[in-house]
Amino acid sequence: MSLKGKTLFITGASRGIGLAIALKAARDGANIAIAAKTATPHPKLEGTIHTAAEAVEQAGGRALPLAVDARDEAAVQAAIEKTVATFGGLDIVVNNASAIARTPVAETDMRRFDLMHQINTRGTFMVSKYAIPHLEKAANPHILMNSPPLDMREQWFAGSTGYSIAKFGMSLVVLGLAGELRDKGIAVNALWPRTTIATAAIRNLLGGEKVIRMSRTPEIMADAAYAIFQKPAKTFTGHFLIDDSFLAGEGVTDFDKYRAHPGEPLAGTFFVPDDPPPPGVSITEKRWE
């Protein structure tokens, strides 16, 4: 199945995983609404909604750059309505935008706590809410969250309680919406990486260049998301997927192609359950320790 002519609304699509998902769909000729906050160049972060739009169009898709703060209800509503007016409908929503601060409770600034919850949990809830009436009209509608499996253990919270609550909040939206929308034929799933992904957040906040070298590229998440969008929405819903395990189930055997730096060991990311990785995949460093 091709995504040609399908319309995707992707939050946080100006860079990283969101942009990789956009470009993967664009190569099929999809329409991409790039909903992100960065409209002008940032001194520490590459990419804006406009550079992402150029990349999408160069890849073969149609782009709609939208300056959207995921905390702003009116802006979210307007962005979704403009997407539908521009492309004639809405088929897929990707809730990718996220804020992060992995700090203990005593060291967490409350403004940062509020930011994480407003973008991660509330933003995901709100974008999904206003997309539902349009997704109901689509042929194979999907909502996908970049959020972890609901594996409730102390180790996932201690040291990063505020962030963990905000990310698990996104996954709780998956759990609730999957049940609410099953009869409407709208799929709602979560996708999470087994390893750290080479993004600006990893470079600037979670370990710098050393961890970038031990990461996979965003393309593994893009390939997994693309495979999810091929699934029949009426039956493939309510899943909490790990990128490489899901792709292995889809027949992928070569995971070395996703390494940011071939030959380097891989760093595992947080929130990943103890299930073994696919054959040939070895995680040598755990980022939650």
N, C-alpha and C positions, 0 to 999 in steps of 0.2 A: 504494500500500500504506500502511495506517495502522499506527501503533505502539500502537494501543489494546489494552490488556491485556498488552502486552509488559513485561518487567521489565528495567530497566537498573541496573547497579551502576557508579556514577561516583565515582572518587576526586577529591578536591579540588573537590567540587561545592558548597561553601558560598558561592562567589563566582566572578566572572570567567567564563572559557570553560566551565568545568565546570557552573556554574549555568545559563549560556545554553543548553547542550546539554540539561540537565535540563528547562528550561522549554519548549523546543521540543518535546520528546517528551511532556511533560505535557499540552500542548494537544491531543494526540491521545487522551489518557486513559491514558497509560502509567503504570506503577509505577516509582518512582525510589528507589533506595537511595542516600542522600546520605552517602558515606563520606569524612569529612574530620576534621581534628584540632581545628578551632575549635568548641568547644561553648559557650564563654562569650565575650562581646564582647571584641574586641582593640582596644587604643587606636589603632592605626594602620591596621587592616584592617576594612573593612565586611563584615558578614555572618557568620552562624554556621550550623551544621547545622540549627538550629531555625528561623531566619528563612528559610533556603532551603526547608525543608519547608513552611512557610506559603505561600511563593510558588508552590511546585509544586502545592499543593492548590488555591490560588486560580486557577491556570491550568487546572485540570481533571484533574490527575493524583492518584495516591496516593503518599504520601511515607513513607519510613522513614529518619529521621535517625539516623546511626550515628557515634559518636565513635571514629575509627579513626586510629591512628598507623601509616602505611604501612610503618614499620620493624619493627613488632611482629607476628611470625608468628602468635601465638595470637589476637591481636585481628583480624587479617585473616581467618583461618580462621573465627572466630566470626561476623564480620560477614557473610561470604558465606553461611554456614549459616543465619543469622537471616533474611537476605534471601529465601532459598529457602523457609524455613519460613513466612515471612509472606505471600509472594506466590505460592507454589506452583511456582516454577521460576526460571530465569535465562536471558535471551535475549541480552543485550548487556552487554559490559564496556567501560568507557572509562577508560583509564589516563591521567589528566590531571594528577594531583598531581605537583608538581615543586618542587625547591629550586634557587635560582640565586645564583651569585656569579661575575660575569665579571671575574676578576682574573688577572694574570700568576702564574706558578708561584711566584715568590719572594715574592709578596704574599698568597698563599692560605693562610689558616689551615687546619690539617689537620682540625680539627673540622668546619669548613665543607665541606671536601673530602669527608669521610666522610658528612656529612649529605646532600650532593647524590647521592652514589652509593647510599646506603641508600634514599633516597626514589625517585630517578629510575630507576636501572637495577634495583636489587634489588627495590624495591617493585613495579615493573611486572612483573618476572619472577615474583614471589611471588603477586601478585593473579591474574595469568593462570593460574599453576599450579593454584591451588586452585579457580578457576572452571571449568576444563576439564571435570571430570566432570559438572557441571550443564549446561554449554553443549552437551555431546554429546546431551542429551535435547531440545534446543530445535529449533524448525522452521527457523529461519533465523538461526543464531547468528553474532555478530560480536564481535571484539575490536578496539578502536581505540586507538592510541597517539597522544598529542599529542607527536609527535617528528619530527625532520627527515629529509629524504632522505639517503641514505648517500653524500654528496658529499665525499670525503676530500681536502681541500686545506688547505695550511698556513694560509691566511687564516682558516679557521674555528676554528683551534686557538690560534694565537698571540695572547696577551693574555687568553685565557679557557680554558686547557687543561683544568683540572679540570671546569668546567661542560660543556665540549664533549664530553669523554669520557663524562660521565654522560648527556647527551642522546643522543649517538650510541649509547650502550649500550642505551637504550630501543629505538632503531631496529634494533639487532642482534637484540633479542628478536623484533621483527616478522619479520625475515628468517628466523630459525630456526623460529619457531612457524608461520609460513605453510607451510613445508615439512612440519613435523611434523603439522599438523592438516588439511592439504588433503584427505586421504582420509577424514577424519572429517566433512567438510563444514562446518568452522568457519572463517570468514573472519578474517584478521588483516591489518590495514592501518595505515598511519601517515598523519596529517594535520598539515600545518604551515602557518602563515600567511605570506603574502608580505610583509605590512606588520606593523608593531608593532600590537598590540591594546590598546585602552584598558582596562587592568586595574590593580589595585593594585600589581602587580610593576613595571609600567612607570612608574607614578607615583612609587613609593618607591625603586626601585633603578636604573632605567635612563633617567632623563632628566626626570622631573617633569612638570609641566603642559605645558611646551613640546612634549614628545614625545606626550603624550596628545592634544593638538590635531592632531597629524600622524598619528594612528592611525585604524584602523577599529574598529568596535564588535565585541564578542564574537559578535554575531549571525551574522557571516559564517562563523565556524567552526561555529556551531550548525547553520546551514543546510547547510553542506557535510557535517557529520557525519550529519545526518538523511538526506541523499541517499545517503550510503554505506550506511546501514542498510537502505535500500530495495533494494539490490543483492542478487542471489542469492549467498549465502555460498559455495556450492559452486564458483563460477567467479570471483567477484570477490575475489581475495585476493593478498597479497604486494605491494600497491601502496604507493608513497610519494608522497602527493598534496599539491599546493600548493592552498590553498583556492580562490582565484579561477580558476585554470586548470581545476580540476576542475569548479567550478560553471559555467564557460563551456561546458565540454563537455556539461553537463546542460541547456544552453539559457538560462542566465542572461546577460543583457546589461547590466543596470543595476547597476553596482557603487558608484555614488555614494551609494546609500541606506545603505551601510555606513560611510560616513565619520563619525567622531566629531564633527567640526566641518566642515560643508560649506564648500568653497572653500579650505580649507587644503591645502598640499602633503602628499603621503604619504611617510612614512618607511619605507623597507624594513627588514625584519628580517634577522638573520643566518641562515646555513645555507641560503639560497635559491640554487639553481643559476642559471646564466646564461640559461636559457631565457626568451624574451620573455614579458611579461605579456599578458593578453587585450587585444584592441583597446580603446582608450580609457583604459587604465590607465597612469599614468605615476608612476614612483617618483623623487622628486627628492632624497632624502637617504638615504644608506646608513648604518645604525646600527653597522655593523661597522668603519667607518673612523674 
